[in-house]
Amino acid sequence: MLRITLTLLVVAVALVLAFGPLVQAQQPPQPPPTWKQGQPSSMADSPLAPIAQPPAPKAPGEIPSTRSRSRPDSRSRSGRTASTTRA
C-alpha cells in the first residue's frame, strides 16, 4: 500500500513539473498598465509612474457628520430661555 501511494505521489509531482510551464506559456501577455499606455517610445523602458492627483472634494451630502441631527422645532431640555437666564 505504501509503495502504491509513493508511486502515485511521484507521478503526480512529475506531471505537475512537466505541464506547469506549458500552462504558463499559453496565457496571453498582459497589456501595459493604463498609466503607461500612450507613452512615447523613448520612455518605454522608464520605471517612473505619474504623480497621483489628490482626491476630488466630496459633495456636501457625502461628508459624514459627527453632529446628531435633530428636528428644527425641538427645544433644549434645560427649560431655560434667553430671557430667564441671569449673567
PyMOL Python script that loads the backbone (N, CA, C, O; Angstrom):
from pymol import cmd

cmd.read_pdbstr("""\
ATOM      1  N   MET A   1       0.831  -1.198   0.000  1.00  0.00           N
ATOM      2  CA  MET A   1       0.000   0.000   0.000  1.00  0.00           C
ATOM      3  C   MET A   1       0.872   1.257   0.000  1.00  0.00           C
ATOM      4  O   MET A   1       0.590   2.210  -0.726  1.00  0.00           O
ATOM      5  N   LEU A   2       1.915   1.257   0.803  1.00  0.00           N
ATOM      6  CA  LEU A   2       2.814   2.408   0.872  1.00  0.00           C
ATOM      7  C   LEU A   2       3.536   2.610  -0.450  1.00  0.00           C
ATOM      8  O   LEU A   2       3.794   3.740  -0.867  1.00  0.00           O
ATOM      9  N   ARG A   3       3.864   1.485  -1.113  1.00  0.00           N
ATOM     10  CA  ARG A   3       4.589   1.565  -2.377  1.00  0.00           C
ATOM     11  C   ARG A   3       3.712   2.192  -3.464  1.00  0.00           C
ATOM     12  O   ARG A   3       4.205   2.982  -4.269  1.00  0.00           O
ATOM     13  N   ILE A   4       2.416   1.853  -3.497  1.00  0.00           N
ATOM     14  CA  ILE A   4       1.496   2.407  -4.497  1.00  0.00           C
ATOM     15  C   ILE A   4       1.286   3.907  -4.254  1.00  0.00           C
ATOM     16  O   ILE A   4       1.270   4.698  -5.197  1.00  0.00           O
ATOM     17  N   THR A   5       1.126   4.283  -2.997  1.00  0.00           N
ATOM     18  CA  THR A   5       0.927   5.697  -2.649  1.00  0.00           C
ATOM     19  C   THR A   5       2.150   6.517  -3.026  1.00  0.00           C
ATOM     20  O   THR A   5       2.029   7.612  -3.576  1.00  0.00           O
ATOM     21  N   LEU A   6       3.315   5.991  -2.732  1.00  0.00           N
ATOM     22  CA  LEU A   6       4.553   6.705  -3.066  1.00  0.00           C
ATOM     23  C   LEU A   6       4.714   6.837  -4.575  1.00  0.00           C
ATOM     24  O   LEU A   6       5.155   7.877  -5.064  1.00  0.00           O
ATOM     25  N   THR A   7       4.362   5.793  -5.313  1.00  0.00           N
ATOM     26  CA  THR A   7       4.454   5.831  -6.775  1.00  0.00           C
ATOM     27  C   THR A   7       3.491   6.870  -7.351  1.00  0.00           C
ATOM     28  O   THR A   7       3.860   7.634  -8.242  1.00  0.00           O
ATOM     29  N   LEU A   8       2.249   6.899  -6.838  1.00  0.00           N
ATOM     30  CA  LEU A   8       1.280   7.881  -7.318  1.00  0.00           C
ATOM     31  C   LEU A   8       1.728   9.316  -6.995  1.00  0.00           C
ATOM     32  O   LEU A   8       1.517  10.230  -7.792  1.00  0.00           O
ATOM     33  N   LEU A   9       2.328   9.498  -5.857  1.00  0.00           N
ATOM     34  CA  LEU A   9       2.820  10.821  -5.480  1.00  0.00           C
ATOM     35  C   LEU A   9       3.947  11.271  -6.411  1.00  0.00           C
ATOM     36  O   LEU A   9       3.982  12.427  -6.833  1.00  0.00           O
ATOM     37  N   VAL A  10       4.846  10.380  -6.723  1.00  0.00           N
ATOM     38  CA  VAL A  10       5.955  10.718  -7.627  1.00  0.00           C
ATOM     39  C   VAL A  10       5.418  11.029  -9.025  1.00  0.00           C
ATOM     40  O   VAL A  10       5.886  11.969  -9.667  1.00  0.00           O
ATOM     41  N   VAL A  11       4.447  10.257  -9.502  1.00  0.00           N
ATOM     42  CA  VAL A  11       3.866  10.503 -10.824  1.00  0.00           C
ATOM     43  C   VAL A  11       3.148  11.844 -10.848  1.00  0.00           C
ATOM     44  O   VAL A  11       3.258  12.585 -11.825  1.00  0.00           O
ATOM     45  N   ALA A  12       2.409  12.169  -9.779  1.00  0.00           N
ATOM     46  CA  ALA A  12       1.690  13.444  -9.719  1.00  0.00           C
ATOM     47  C   ALA A  12       2.662  14.619  -9.731  1.00  0.00           C
ATOM     48  O   ALA A  12       2.428  15.605 -10.430  1.00  0.00           O
ATOM     49  N   VAL A  13       3.739  14.528  -8.974  1.00  0.00           N
ATOM     50  CA  VAL A  13       4.727  15.611  -8.948  1.00  0.00           C
ATOM     51  C   VAL A  13       5.393  15.745 -10.318  1.00  0.00           C
ATOM     52  O   VAL A  13       5.637  16.860 -10.779  1.00  0.00           O
ATOM     53  N   ALA A  14       5.683  14.638 -10.962  1.00  0.00           N
ATOM     54  CA  ALA A  14       6.308  14.685 -12.287  1.00  0.00           C
ATOM     55  C   ALA A  14       5.379  15.339 -13.311  1.00  0.00           C
ATOM     56  O   ALA A  14       5.833  16.110 -14.157  1.00  0.00           O
ATOM     57  N   LEU A  15       4.072  15.033 -13.238  1.00  0.00           N
ATOM     58  CA  LEU A  15       3.124  15.657 -14.168  1.00  0.00           C
ATOM     59  C   LEU A  15       3.009  17.161 -13.932  1.00  0.00           C
ATOM     60  O   LEU A  15       2.950  17.939 -14.885  1.00  0.00           O
ATOM     61  N   VAL A  16       2.978  17.561 -12.687  1.00  0.00           N
ATOM     62  CA  VAL A  16       2.888  18.990 -12.386  1.00  0.00           C
ATOM     63  C   VAL A  16       4.126  19.718 -12.881  1.00  0.00           C
ATOM     64  O   VAL A  16       4.020  20.806 -13.447  1.00  0.00           O
ATOM     65  N   LEU A  17       5.287  19.135 -12.676  1.00  0.00           N
ATOM     66  CA  LEU A  17       6.520  19.772 -13.136  1.00  0.00           C
ATOM     67  C   LEU A  17       6.624  19.768 -14.662  1.00  0.00           C
ATOM     68  O   LEU A  17       7.206  20.682 -15.245  1.00  0.00           O
ATOM     69  N   ALA A  18       6.064  18.748 -15.307  1.00  0.00           N
ATOM     70  CA  ALA A  18       6.155  18.666 -16.766  1.00  0.00           C
ATOM     71  C   ALA A  18       5.189  19.622 -17.448  1.00  0.00           C
ATOM     72  O   ALA A  18       5.553  20.260 -18.437  1.00  0.00           O
ATOM     73  N   PHE A  19       3.954  19.736 -16.936  1.00  0.00           N
ATOM     74  CA  PHE A  19       2.933  20.546 -17.606  1.00  0.00           C
ATOM     75  C   PHE A  19       2.780  21.944 -17.017  1.00  0.00           C
ATOM     76  O   PHE A  19       2.051  22.762 -17.578  1.00  0.00           O
ATOM     77  N   GLY A  20       3.432  22.235 -15.926  1.00  0.00           N
ATOM     78  CA  GLY A  20       3.333  23.564 -15.314  1.00  0.00           C
ATOM     79  C   GLY A  20       3.817  24.679 -16.234  1.00  0.00           C
ATOM     80  O   GLY A  20       3.102  25.666 -16.411  1.00  0.00           O
ATOM     81  N   PRO A  21       5.002  24.561 -16.826  1.00  0.00           N
ATOM     82  CA  PRO A  21       5.462  25.627 -17.727  1.00  0.00           C
ATOM     83  C   PRO A  21       4.600  25.776 -18.979  1.00  0.00           C
ATOM     84  O   PRO A  21       4.494  26.874 -19.525  1.00  0.00           O
ATOM     85  N   LEU A  22       3.982  24.683 -19.443  1.00  0.00           N
ATOM     86  CA  LEU A  22       3.141  24.778 -20.630  1.00  0.00           C
ATOM     87  C   LEU A  22       1.885  25.592 -20.354  1.00  0.00           C
ATOM     88  O   LEU A  22       1.414  26.321 -21.227  1.00  0.00           O
ATOM     89  N   VAL A  23       1.350  25.478 -19.173  1.00  0.00           N
ATOM     90  CA  VAL A  23       0.149  26.232 -18.821  1.00  0.00           C
ATOM     91  C   VAL A  23       0.473  27.715 -18.766  1.00  0.00           C
ATOM     92  O   VAL A  23      -0.318  28.534 -19.234  1.00  0.00           O
ATOM     93  N   GLN A  24       1.608  28.074 -18.211  1.00  0.00           N
ATOM     94  CA  GLN A  24       2.005  29.480 -18.147  1.00  0.00           C
ATOM     95  C   GLN A  24       2.312  30.031 -19.532  1.00  0.00           C
ATOM     96  O   GLN A  24       2.057  31.208 -19.790  1.00  0.00           O
ATOM     97  N   ALA A  25       2.849  29.219 -20.422  1.00  0.00           N
ATOM     98  CA  ALA A  25       3.227  29.696 -21.752  1.00  0.00           C
ATOM     99  C   ALA A  25       2.003  29.994 -22.611  1.00  0.00           C
ATOM    100  O   ALA A  25       2.113  30.765 -23.564  1.00  0.00           O
ATOM    101  N   GLN A  26       0.851  29.419 -22.315  1.00  0.00           N
ATOM    102  CA  GLN A  26      -0.325  29.613 -23.140  1.00  0.00           C
ATOM    103  C   GLN A  26      -1.094  30.882 -22.778  1.00  0.00           C
ATOM    104  O   GLN A  26      -1.979  31.285 -23.532  1.00  0.00           O
ATOM    105  N   GLN A  27      -0.790  31.516 -21.663  1.00  0.00           N
ATOM    106  CA  GLN A  27      -1.502  32.726 -21.272  1.00  0.00           C
ATOM    107  C   GLN A  27      -1.053  33.892 -22.146  1.00  0.00           C
ATOM    108  O   GLN A  27       0.137  34.024 -22.432  1.00  0.00           O
ATOM    109  N   PRO A  28      -1.995  34.743 -22.577  1.00  0.00           N
ATOM    110  CA  PRO A  28      -1.616  35.881 -23.406  1.00  0.00           C
ATOM    111  C   PRO A  28      -0.823  36.904 -22.581  1.00  0.00           C
ATOM    112  O   PRO A  28      -0.985  36.986 -21.363  1.00  0.00           O
ATOM    113  N   PRO A  29       0.023  37.671 -23.244  1.00  0.00           N
ATOM    114  CA  PRO A  29       0.796  38.677 -22.496  1.00  0.00           C
ATOM    115  C   PRO A  29      -0.128  39.760 -21.944  1.00  0.00           C
ATOM    116  O   PRO A  29      -1.114  40.139 -22.576  1.00  0.00           O
ATOM    117  N   GLN A  30       0.206  40.241 -20.775  1.00  0.00           N
ATOM    118  CA  GLN A  30      -0.598  41.273 -20.132  1.00  0.00           C
ATOM    119  C   GLN A  30      -0.342  42.624 -20.800  1.00  0.00           C
ATOM    120  O   GLN A  30       0.802  42.940 -21.125  1.00  0.00           O
ATOM    121  N   PRO A  31      -1.394  43.430 -21.010  1.00  0.00           N
ATOM    122  CA  PRO A  31      -1.177  44.761 -21.576  1.00  0.00           C
ATOM    123  C   PRO A  31      -0.489  45.658 -20.540  1.00  0.00           C
ATOM    124  O   PRO A  31      -0.559  45.388 -19.341  1.00  0.00           O
ATOM    125  N   PRO A  32       0.159  46.701 -20.992  1.00  0.00           N
ATOM    126  CA  PRO A  32       0.815  47.593 -20.032  1.00  0.00           C
ATOM    127  C   PRO A  32      -0.232  48.294 -19.171  1.00  0.00           C
ATOM    128  O   PRO A  32      -1.390  48.404 -19.576  1.00  0.00           O
ATOM    129  N   PRO A  33       0.161  48.769 -17.986  1.00  0.00           N
ATOM    130  CA  PRO A  33      -0.801  49.476 -17.135  1.00  0.00           C
ATOM    131  C   PRO A  33      -1.352  50.713 -17.838  1.00  0.00           C
ATOM    132  O   PRO A  33      -0.730  51.239 -18.761  1.00  0.00           O
ATOM    133  N   THR A  34      -2.511  51.170 -17.401  1.00  0.00           N
ATOM    134  CA  THR A  34      -3.168  52.281 -18.089  1.00  0.00           C
ATOM    135  C   THR A  34      -2.323  53.548 -18.061  1.00  0.00           C
ATOM    136  O   THR A  34      -2.357  54.335 -19.006  1.00  0.00           O
ATOM    137  N   TRP A  35      -1.571  53.751 -16.992  1.00  0.00           N
ATOM    138  CA  TRP A  35      -0.775  54.978 -16.920  1.00  0.00           C
ATOM    139  C   TRP A  35       0.411  54.929 -17.866  1.00  0.00           C
ATOM    140  O   TRP A  35       0.998  55.968 -18.166  1.00  0.00           O
ATOM    141  N   LYS A  36       0.780  53.737 -18.347  1.00  0.00           N
ATOM    142  CA  LYS A  36       1.930  53.621 -19.236  1.00  0.00           C
ATOM    143  C   LYS A  36       1.513  53.596 -20.708  1.00  0.00           C
ATOM    144  O   LYS A  36       2.366  53.742 -21.584  1.00  0.00           O
ATOM    145  N   GLN A  37       0.237  53.418 -20.997  1.00  0.00           N
ATOM    146  CA  GLN A  37      -0.228  53.386 -22.377  1.00  0.00           C
ATOM    147  C   GLN A  37      -0.171  54.788 -22.963  1.00  0.00           C
ATOM    148  O   GLN A  37      -0.530  55.758 -22.296  1.00  0.00           O
ATOM    149  N   GLY A  38       0.271  54.893 -24.185  1.00  0.00           N
ATOM    150  CA  GLY A  38       0.352  56.176 -24.855  1.00  0.00           C
ATOM    151  C   GLY A  38       1.656  56.910 -24.618  1.00  0.00           C
ATOM    152  O   GLY A  38       1.813  58.042 -25.074  1.00  0.00           O
ATOM    153  N   GLN A  39       2.594  56.295 -23.917  1.00  0.00           N
ATOM    154  CA  GLN A  39       3.897  56.942 -23.701  1.00  0.00           C
ATOM    155  C   GLN A  39       4.686  56.928 -25.010  1.00  0.00           C
ATOM    156  O   GLN A  39       4.527  56.014 -25.820  1.00  0.00           O
ATOM    157  N   PRO A  40       5.514  57.911 -25.215  1.00  0.00           N
ATOM    158  CA  PRO A  40       6.361  57.872 -26.403  1.00  0.00           C
ATOM    159  C   PRO A  40       7.368  56.713 -26.316  1.00  0.00           C
ATOM    160  O   PRO A  40       7.675  56.230 -25.226  1.00  0.00           O
ATOM    161  N   SER A  41       7.863  56.286 -27.446  1.00  0.00           N
ATOM    162  CA  SER A  41       8.773  55.133 -27.472  1.00  0.00           C
ATOM    163  C   SER A  41      10.081  55.422 -26.731  1.00  0.00           C
ATOM    164  O   SER A  41      10.753  54.490 -26.289  1.00  0.00           O
ATOM    165  N   SER A  42      10.443  56.676 -26.594  1.00  0.00           N
ATOM    166  CA  SER A  42      11.681  56.993 -25.874  1.00  0.00           C
ATOM    167  C   SER A  42      11.542  56.733 -24.380  1.00  0.00           C
ATOM    168  O   SER A  42      12.545  56.546 -23.691  1.00  0.00           O
ATOM    169  N   MET A  43      10.306  56.718 -23.867  1.00  0.00           N
ATOM    170  CA  MET A  43      10.090  56.476 -22.445  1.00  0.00           C
ATOM    171  C   MET A  43       9.523  55.080 -22.184  1.00  0.00           C
ATOM    172  O   MET A  43       8.994  54.835 -21.100  1.00  0.00           O
ATOM    173  N   ALA A  44       9.615  54.171 -23.133  1.00  0.00           N
ATOM    174  CA  ALA A  44       9.015  52.842 -22.993  1.00  0.00           C
ATOM    175  C   ALA A  44       9.657  52.045 -21.864  1.00  0.00           C
ATOM    176  O   ALA A  44       8.981  51.233 -21.233  1.00  0.00           O
ATOM    177  N   ASP A  45      10.933  52.252 -21.594  1.00  0.00           N
ATOM    178  CA  ASP A  45      11.614  51.498 -20.539  1.00  0.00           C
ATOM    179  C   ASP A  45      11.646  52.244 -19.215  1.00  0.00           C
ATOM    180  O   ASP A  45      12.295  51.786 -18.275  1.00  0.00           O
ATOM    181  N   SER A  46      10.981  53.350 -19.116  1.00  0.00           N
ATOM    182  CA  SER A  46      11.008  54.145 -17.893  1.00  0.00           C
ATOM    183  C   SER A  46      10.193  53.471 -16.794  1.00  0.00           C
ATOM    184  O   SER A  46       9.042  53.101 -17.026  1.00  0.00           O
ATOM    185  N   PRO A  47      10.769  53.302 -15.594  1.00  0.00           N
ATOM    186  CA  PRO A  47      10.025  52.685 -14.492  1.00  0.00           C
ATOM    187  C   PRO A  47       9.198  53.706 -13.709  1.00  0.00           C
ATOM    188  O   PRO A  47       8.499  53.343 -12.762  1.00  0.00           O
ATOM    189  N   LEU A  48       9.273  54.969 -14.095  1.00  0.00           N
ATOM    190  CA  LEU A  48       8.600  56.012 -13.339  1.00  0.00           C
ATOM    191  C   LEU A  48       7.099  56.008 -13.597  1.00  0.00           C
ATOM    192  O   LEU A  48       6.654  55.894 -14.739  1.00  0.00           O
ATOM    193  N   ALA A  49       6.347  56.132 -12.553  1.00  0.00           N
ATOM    194  CA  ALA A  49       4.894  56.239 -12.650  1.00  0.00           C
ATOM    195  C   ALA A  49       4.518  57.706 -12.461  1.00  0.00           C
ATOM    196  O   ALA A  49       5.277  58.460 -11.851  1.00  0.00           O
ATOM    197  N   PRO A  50       3.369  58.122 -12.970  1.00  0.00           N
ATOM    198  CA  PRO A  50       2.980  59.519 -12.795  1.00  0.00           C
ATOM    199  C   PRO A  50       2.654  59.826 -11.332  1.00  0.00           C
ATOM    200  O   PRO A  50       2.353  58.925 -10.549  1.00  0.00           O
ATOM    201  N   ILE A  51       2.718  61.085 -10.985  1.00  0.00           N
ATOM    202  CA  ILE A  51       2.374  61.518  -9.634  1.00  0.00           C
ATOM    203  C   ILE A  51       0.854  61.498  -9.515  1.00  0.00           C
ATOM    204  O   ILE A  51       0.146  62.059 -10.351  1.00  0.00           O
ATOM    205  N   ALA A  52       0.373  60.857  -8.481  1.00  0.00           N
ATOM    206  CA  ALA A  52      -1.078  60.736  -8.301  1.00  0.00           C
ATOM    207  C   ALA A  52      -1.678  62.075  -7.915  1.00  0.00           C
ATOM    208  O   ALA A  52      -1.088  62.834  -7.147  1.00  0.00           O
ATOM    209  N   GLN A  53      -2.861  62.358  -8.456  1.00  0.00           N
ATOM    210  CA  GLN A  53      -3.554  63.593  -8.128  1.00  0.00           C
ATOM    211  C   GLN A  53      -4.275  63.430  -6.801  1.00  0.00           C
ATOM    212  O   GLN A  53      -4.681  62.323  -6.448  1.00  0.00           O
ATOM    213  N   PRO A  54      -4.438  64.523  -6.061  1.00  0.00           N
ATOM    214  CA  PRO A  54      -5.206  64.408  -4.813  1.00  0.00           C
ATOM    215  C   PRO A  54      -6.665  64.101  -5.124  1.00  0.00           C
ATOM    216  O   PRO A  54      -7.148  64.426  -6.209  1.00  0.00           O
ATOM    217  N   PRO A  55      -7.367  63.482  -4.187  1.00  0.00           N
ATOM    218  CA  PRO A  55      -8.767  63.140  -4.463  1.00  0.00           C
ATOM    219  C   PRO A  55      -9.624  64.382  -4.623  1.00  0.00           C
ATOM    220  O   PRO A  55      -9.355  65.425  -4.027  1.00  0.00           O
ATOM    221  N   ALA A  56     -10.647  64.252  -5.428  1.00  0.00           N
ATOM    222  CA  ALA A  56     -11.564  65.364  -5.658  1.00  0.00           C
ATOM    223  C   ALA A  56     -12.389  65.619  -4.397  1.00  0.00           C
ATOM    224  O   ALA A  56     -12.667  64.686  -3.644  1.00  0.00           O
ATOM    225  N   PRO A  57     -12.781  66.868  -4.159  1.00  0.00           N
ATOM    226  CA  PRO A  57     -13.595  67.146  -2.973  1.00  0.00           C
ATOM    227  C   PRO A  57     -14.956  66.480  -3.076  1.00  0.00           C
ATOM    228  O   PRO A  57     -15.507  66.327  -4.166  1.00  0.00           O
ATOM    229  N   LYS A  58     -15.493  66.082  -1.917  1.00  0.00           N
ATOM    230  CA  LYS A  58     -16.790  65.407  -1.894  1.00  0.00           C
ATOM    231  C   LYS A  58     -17.916  66.415  -1.892  1.00  0.00           C
ATOM    232  O   LYS A  58     -17.745  67.567  -1.491  1.00  0.00           O
ATOM    233  N   ALA A  59     -19.060  65.963  -2.342  1.00  0.00           N
ATOM    234  CA  ALA A  59     -20.259  66.786  -2.301  1.00  0.00           C
ATOM    235  C   ALA A  59     -20.690  66.948  -0.839  1.00  0.00           C
ATOM    236  O   ALA A  59     -20.401  66.069  -0.027  1.00  0.00           O
ATOM    237  N   PRO A  60     -21.368  68.034  -0.481  1.00  0.00           N
ATOM    238  CA  PRO A  60     -21.748  68.238   0.918  1.00  0.00           C
ATOM    239  C   PRO A  60     -22.601  67.098   1.489  1.00  0.00           C
ATOM    240  O   PRO A  60     -22.531  66.835   2.689  1.00  0.00           O
ATOM    241  N   GLY A  61     -23.376  66.440   0.691  1.00  0.00           N
ATOM    242  CA  GLY A  61     -24.196  65.347   1.191  1.00  0.00           C
ATOM    243  C   GLY A  61     -23.413  64.075   1.478  1.00  0.00           C
ATOM    244  O   GLY A  61     -23.893  63.206   2.205  1.00  0.00           O
ATOM    245  N   GLU A  62     -22.208  63.952   0.915  1.00  0.00           N
ATOM    246  CA  GLU A  62     -21.402  62.751   1.101  1.00  0.00           C
ATOM    247  C   GLU A  62     -20.463  62.847   2.299  1.00  0.00           C
ATOM    248  O   GLU A  62     -19.865  61.845   2.689  1.00  0.00           O
ATOM    249  N   ILE A  63     -20.324  64.029   2.887  1.00  0.00           N
ATOM    250  CA  ILE A  63     -19.421  64.211   4.018  1.00  0.00           C
ATOM    251  C   ILE A  63     -20.113  63.703   5.277  1.00  0.00           C
ATOM    252  O   ILE A  63     -21.221  64.142   5.588  1.00  0.00           O
ATOM    253  N   PRO A  64     -19.475  62.777   6.012  1.00  0.00           N
ATOM    254  CA  PRO A  64     -20.114  62.276   7.233  1.00  0.00           C
ATOM    255  C   PRO A  64     -20.133  63.359   8.314  1.00  0.00           C
ATOM    256  O   PRO A  64     -19.163  64.094   8.499  1.00  0.00           O
ATOM    257  N   SER A  65     -21.237  63.436   9.005  1.00  0.00           N
ATOM    258  CA  SER A  65     -21.398  64.451  10.041  1.00  0.00           C
ATOM    259  C   SER A  65     -21.325  63.792  11.402  1.00  0.00           C
ATOM    260  O   SER A  65     -21.937  62.746  11.621  1.00  0.00           O
ATOM    261  N   THR A  66     -20.572  64.400  12.333  1.00  0.00           N
ATOM    262  CA  THR A  66     -20.474  63.856  13.685  1.00  0.00           C
ATOM    263  C   THR A  66     -21.579  64.407  14.571  1.00  0.00           C
ATOM    264  O   THR A  66     -21.839  63.865  15.645  1.00  0.00           O
ATOM    265  N   ARG A  67     -22.233  65.480  14.132  1.00  0.00           N
ATOM    266  CA  ARG A  67     -23.334  66.046  14.911  1.00  0.00           C
ATOM    267  C   ARG A  67     -24.582  65.207  14.711  1.00  0.00           C
ATOM    268  O   ARG A  67     -24.821  64.662  13.634  1.00  0.00           O
ATOM    269  N   SER A  68     -25.372  65.115  15.769  1.00  0.00           N
ATOM    270  CA  SER A  68     -26.644  64.418  15.628  1.00  0.00           C
ATOM    271  C   SER A  68     -27.654  65.375  15.029  1.00  0.00           C
ATOM    272  O   SER A  68     -27.686  66.559  15.365  1.00  0.00           O
ATOM    273  N   ARG A  69     -28.448  64.866  14.172  1.00  0.00           N
ATOM    274  CA  ARG A  69     -29.439  65.707  13.519  1.00  0.00           C
ATOM    275  C   ARG A  69     -30.712  65.705  14.352  1.00  0.00           C
ATOM    276  O   ARG A  69     -31.207  64.652  14.754  1.00  0.00           O
ATOM    277  N   SER A  70     -31.226  66.886  14.601  1.00  0.00           N
ATOM    278  CA  SER A  70     -32.472  66.989  15.352  1.00  0.00           C
ATOM    279  C   SER A  70     -33.470  67.809  14.546  1.00  0.00           C
ATOM    280  O   SER A  70     -33.107  68.500  13.594  1.00  0.00           O
ATOM    281  N   ARG A  71     -34.713  67.719  14.941  1.00  0.00           N
ATOM    282  CA  ARG A  71     -35.737  68.471  14.243  1.00  0.00           C
ATOM    283  C   ARG A  71     -35.557  69.953  14.544  1.00  0.00           C
ATOM    284  O   ARG A  71     -35.124  70.311  15.639  1.00  0.00           O
ATOM    285  N   PRO A  72     -35.879  70.811  13.598  1.00  0.00           N
ATOM    286  CA  PRO A  72     -35.687  72.238  13.834  1.00  0.00           C
ATOM    287  C   PRO A  72     -36.633  72.804  14.899  1.00  0.00           C
ATOM    288  O   PRO A  72     -36.337  73.849  15.478  1.00  0.00           O
ATOM    289  N   ASP A  73     -37.759  72.143  15.169  1.00  0.00           N
ATOM    290  CA  ASP A  73     -38.698  72.681  16.152  1.00  0.00           C
ATOM    291  C   ASP A  73     -38.433  72.143  17.560  1.00  0.00           C
ATOM    292  O   ASP A  73     -39.155  72.510  18.487  1.00  0.00           O
ATOM    293  N   SER A  74     -37.444  71.305  17.751  1.00  0.00           N
ATOM    294  CA  SER A  74     -37.174  70.770  19.081  1.00  0.00           C
ATOM    295  C   SER A  74     -36.412  71.793  19.909  1.00  0.00           C
ATOM    296  O   SER A  74     -35.608  72.555  19.372  1.00  0.00           O
ATOM    297  N   ARG A  75     -36.658  71.815  21.209  1.00  0.00           N
ATOM    298  CA  ARG A  75     -36.002  72.754  22.123  1.00  0.00           C
ATOM    299  C   ARG A  75     -35.013  71.995  22.990  1.00  0.00           C
ATOM    300  O   ARG A  75     -35.039  70.767  23.070  1.00  0.00           O
ATOM    301  N   SER A  76     -34.163  72.739  23.623  1.00  0.00           N
ATOM    302  CA  SER A  76     -33.224  72.104  24.528  1.00  0.00           C
ATOM    303  C   SER A  76     -33.983  71.617  25.758  1.00  0.00           C
ATOM    304  O   SER A  76     -35.070  72.115  26.052  1.00  0.00           O
ATOM    305  N   ARG A  77     -33.434  70.671  26.463  1.00  0.00           N
ATOM    306  CA  ARG A  77     -34.136  70.059  27.590  1.00  0.00           C
ATOM    307  C   ARG A  77     -33.943  70.817  28.893  1.00  0.00           C
ATOM    308  O   ARG A  77     -34.490  70.403  29.916  1.00  0.00           O
ATOM    309  N   SER A  78     -33.198  71.895  28.900  1.00  0.00           N
ATOM    310  CA  SER A  78     -32.958  72.603  30.152  1.00  0.00           C
ATOM    311  C   SER A  78     -34.175  73.406  30.600  1.00  0.00           C
ATOM    312  O   SER A  78     -34.329  73.680  31.790  1.00  0.00           O
ATOM    313  N   GLY A  79     -35.030  73.781  29.669  1.00  0.00           N
ATOM    314  CA  GLY A  79     -36.228  74.525  30.022  1.00  0.00           C
ATOM    315  C   GLY A  79     -35.983  76.011  30.179  1.00  0.00           C
ATOM    316  O   GLY A  79     -36.928  76.770  30.392  1.00  0.00           O
ATOM    317  N   ARG A  80     -34.753  76.437  30.079  1.00  0.00           N
ATOM    318  CA  ARG A  80     -34.435  77.849  30.202  1.00  0.00           C
ATOM    319  C   ARG A  80     -34.485  78.520  28.848  1.00  0.00           C
ATOM    320  O   ARG A  80     -34.184  77.916  27.818  1.00  0.00           O
ATOM    321  N   THR A  81     -34.865  79.760  28.873  1.00  0.00           N
ATOM    322  CA  THR A  81     -34.828  80.553  27.658  1.00  0.00           C
ATOM    323  C   THR A  81     -33.864  81.691  27.876  1.00  0.00           C
ATOM    324  O   THR A  81     -33.377  81.887  28.990  1.00  0.00           O
ATOM    325  N   ALA A  82     -33.584  82.433  26.852  1.00  0.00           N
ATOM    326  CA  ALA A  82     -32.630  83.542  26.965  1.00  0.00           C
ATOM    327  C   ALA A  82     -33.131  84.613  27.904  1.00  0.00           C
ATOM    328  O   ALA A  82     -32.322  85.311  28.515  1.00  0.00           O
ATOM    329  N   SER A  83     -34.441  84.772  28.043  1.00  0.00           N
ATOM    330  CA  SER A  83     -34.959  85.836  28.906  1.00  0.00           C
ATOM    331  C   SER A  83     -34.911  85.463  30.389  1.00  0.00           C
ATOM    332  O   SER A  83     -34.941  86.364  31.227  1.00  0.00           O
ATOM    333  N   THR A  84     -34.837  84.187  30.753  1.00  0.00           N
ATOM    334  CA  THR A  84     -34.852  83.799  32.178  1.00  0.00           C
ATOM    335  C   THR A  84     -33.480  83.515  32.707  1.00  0.00           C
ATOM    336  O   THR A  84     -33.346  83.283  33.909  1.00  0.00           O
ATOM    337  N   THR A  85     -32.447  83.515  31.893  1.00  0.00           N
ATOM    338  CA  THR A  85     -31.115  83.247  32.399  1.00  0.00           C
ATOM    339  C   THR A  85     -30.493  84.512  32.943  1.00  0.00           C
ATOM    340  O   THR A  85     -30.752  85.601  32.431  1.00  0.00           O
ATOM    341  N   ARG A  86     -29.694  84.387  33.951  1.00  0.00           N
ATOM    342  CA  ARG A  86     -29.015  85.532  34.554  1.00  0.00           C
ATOM    343  C   ARG A  86     -27.524  85.435  34.296  1.00  0.00           C
ATOM    344  O   ARG A  86     -26.968  84.347  34.145  1.00  0.00           O
ATOM    345  N   ALA A  87     -26.913  86.555  34.249  1.00  0.00           N
ATOM    346  CA  ALA A  87     -25.488  86.601  33.963  1.00  0.00           C
ATOM    347  C   ALA A  87     -24.647  86.349  35.176  1.00  0.00           C
ATOM    348  O   ALA A  87     -23.419  86.357  35.088  1.00  0.00           O
TER     349      ALA A  87
END
""", "prot")
cmd.dss("prot")
cmd.show_as("cartoon", "prot")
cmd.util.cbc("prot")
cmd.orient("prot")
